[in-house]
Amino acid sequence: MPATPRRTRSDALQNRERLLEVAAEVFAQQGLDTAPAAIAKQAGVGVGTLYRHFPTREALIDAAYRRKLTRVCEEAADLLARHPAAEATRRWMEHFVDYATAKSGMSEALNAVIASGIDPYADSRALLTDAVAALLDAGARDGSLRSDVTSDDVLLLMGGIAYSVQHSTAEQARRLVDLLMDALTAR
């Protein structure tokens, strides 16, 4: 009789989530210079708990990046449940710019992950495309957004906005999101 897989305890899941949140923040702010023990301490867990979940620094960085991206993409559905499509789209774009700004701080850490043979970006495009498609489809259905724009179009433009934020101000990023929303708005 095959063994039934054990369910992960809720406190272990909470520890894992805290580790991922703290790691994403720390790696974005401090790069690779932070010791895993400091991340564990800031998350309120022992270093053994960190290594039980993430046996290498690269595994931790990869999981933290993927968790952040998943949360950004899940936010699209949450926003659509609470706001009209155009407003949900604007809010999601602002959220994406914040995420992309934080991710740029993780670039050194993500490069280390890639050098170790792990591809942290393997699912990124599909997750982002699905999130943007949900927003655009909702806007096309309610008539607030153009129906002739693709997810790829929006992602390319959002990538440009996210890149520009690294070299400008948050105010300029908001203006660029406003310009993109003007372009997406059905007339």
C-alpha positions in Angstrom: 0.0 0.0 0.0 1.5 3.3 -1.1 2.2 5.9 1.6 -0.1 8.8 1.7 1.8 12.1 1.4 1.8 14.1 4.6 0.2 17.4 4.5 2.3 20.4 5.4 1.4 21.8 8.8 -0.2 25.2 8.8 2.6 26.7 10.9 5.2 25.3 8.5 3.3 27.0 5.6 3.2 30.3 7.5 6.9 30.0 8.2 7.6 29.4 4.5 5.5 32.4 3.5 7.2 34.7 6.0 10.6 33.5 4.8 9.6 34.3 1.2 8.3 37.7 2.0 11.3 38.7 4.0 13.8 37.2 1.5 12.2 39.1 -1.4 12.4 42.4 0.5 16.0 41.8 1.8 17.4 40.6 -1.5 15.8 43.6 -3.3 17.3 46.0 -0.8 20.6 44.4 -0.1 21.4 42.0 -2.9 23.4 38.9 -2.1 25.2 40.4 0.8 22.7 39.3 3.4 23.4 36.1 5.3 20.6 33.5 5.3 20.7 33.5 9.1 19.7 37.2 9.1 16.7 36.4 6.8 15.6 33.6 9.1 15.9 35.9 12.2 14.0 38.7 10.5 11.3 36.2 9.5 11.1 35.0 13.1 12.3 31.4 12.4 15.4 29.4 13.0 18.0 29.0 10.4 17.2 25.2 10.3 13.7 26.1 9.3 15.0 28.2 6.4 17.3 25.4 5.2 14.5 22.8 5.6 12.4 24.8 3.1 15.2 26.1 1.0 18.4 24.1 1.0 20.4 26.7 -1.0 20.4 30.5 -1.3 19.5 30.1 -4.9 16.4 28.0 -4.1 15.3 30.7 -1.6 15.8 33.5 -4.2 14.0 31.6 -6.9 11.1 30.8 -4.6 10.9 34.4 -3.4 10.8 35.8 -6.9 8.2 33.3 -8.1 6.0 33.9 -5.1 6.1 37.7 -5.7 5.3 37.3 -9.3 2.4 34.9 -8.5 1.0 37.4 -6.1 1.2 40.2 -8.6 -0.6 38.1 -11.1 -3.3 36.9 -8.6 -3.9 40.6 -7.9 -5.6 41.0 -11.3 -8.5 38.7 -10.4 -8.8 40.3 -6.9 -8.9 43.8 -8.4 -11.5 42.7 -11.0 -13.7 41.4 -8.2 -13.6 44.8 -6.4 -13.4 47.4 -9.2 -14.7 48.1 -12.8 -12.3 46.7 -15.4 -10.6 50.0 -16.4 -10.0 50.9 -12.7 -8.8 47.3 -11.9 -6.4 47.6 -14.9 -5.0 50.9 -13.8 -4.5 49.6 -10.2 -2.9 46.4 -11.5 -0.5 48.4 -13.7 0.6 50.5 -10.7 1.0 47.4 -8.7 3.1 45.8 -11.5 5.4 48.9 -11.6 6.0 48.6 -7.9 6.8 44.9 -8.3 9.1 45.6 -11.2 10.9 48.3 -9.3 11.5 45.8 -6.4 12.5 43.1 -8.8 15.2 45.3 -10.3 16.8 45.4 -6.9 16.9 41.6 -6.9 18.8 41.5 -10.3 22.1 40.5 -8.7 20.4 37.7 -6.7 18.4 36.5 -9.8 21.6 36.5 -11.8 23.2 34.2 -9.2 20.1 31.9 -9.5 20.5 31.8 -13.3 24.2 31.0 -13.0 23.3 28.0 -10.8 21.3 26.5 -13.6 17.8 27.5 -12.3 15.5 29.5 -14.6 13.4 31.7 -12.3 11.6 33.2 -15.3 10.3 29.9 -16.7 6.7 30.6 -15.9 6.8 34.4 -15.8 5.5 35.1 -19.3 2.5 32.8 -19.0 1.5 34.1 -15.6 1.7 37.7 -16.7 0.0 37.1 -20.0 -3.0 35.4 -18.3 -3.3 38.3 -15.7 -3.3 41.0 -18.4 -5.6 39.0 -20.6 -8.2 38.7 -17.8 -8.0 42.5 -17.3 -8.3 43.3 -21.0 -11.1 40.7 -21.6 -13.1 42.2 -18.7 -12.6 45.7 -20.1 -13.6 44.6 -23.6 -16.8 43.0 -22.2 -17.9 46.1 -20.3 -16.8 48.4 -23.1 -14.3 50.4 -21.0 -11.2 49.1 -22.8 -10.3 48.6 -26.4 -10.8 45.1 -27.7 -8.0 45.3 -30.4 -5.1 45.3 -27.9 -3.3 42.1 -27.0 -1.7 41.1 -23.7 1.7 41.0 -25.4 1.2 44.7 -26.4 0.4 45.7 -22.9 3.2 43.7 -21.4 5.8 45.2 -23.8 4.6 48.7 -22.8 4.5 47.8 -19.1 8.1 46.5 -19.4 9.1 49.8 -20.9 7.4 51.7 -18.1 9.0 49.5 -15.5 12.4 50.0 -17.0 12.0 53.7 -17.2 11.2 53.9 -13.5 14.7 52.7 -12.7 15.9 55.9 -14.3 13.2 58.4 -13.4 10.7 59.1 -10.6 7.5 57.4 -9.3 5.6 60.5 -10.6 6.8 59.9 -14.1 5.8 56.2 -13.9 2.3 57.3 -12.9 2.1 59.6 -15.9 3.3 56.8 -18.2 0.6 54.5 -16.7 -1.9 57.3 -17.4 -0.8 57.5 -21.0 -1.1 53.8 -21.4 -4.5 53.8 -19.9 -5.5 56.6 -22.3 -4.4 54.4 -25.2 -6.3 51.4 -23.8 -9.6 53.3 -23.1 -12.4 52.5 -25.6 -13.6 55.6 -27.4 
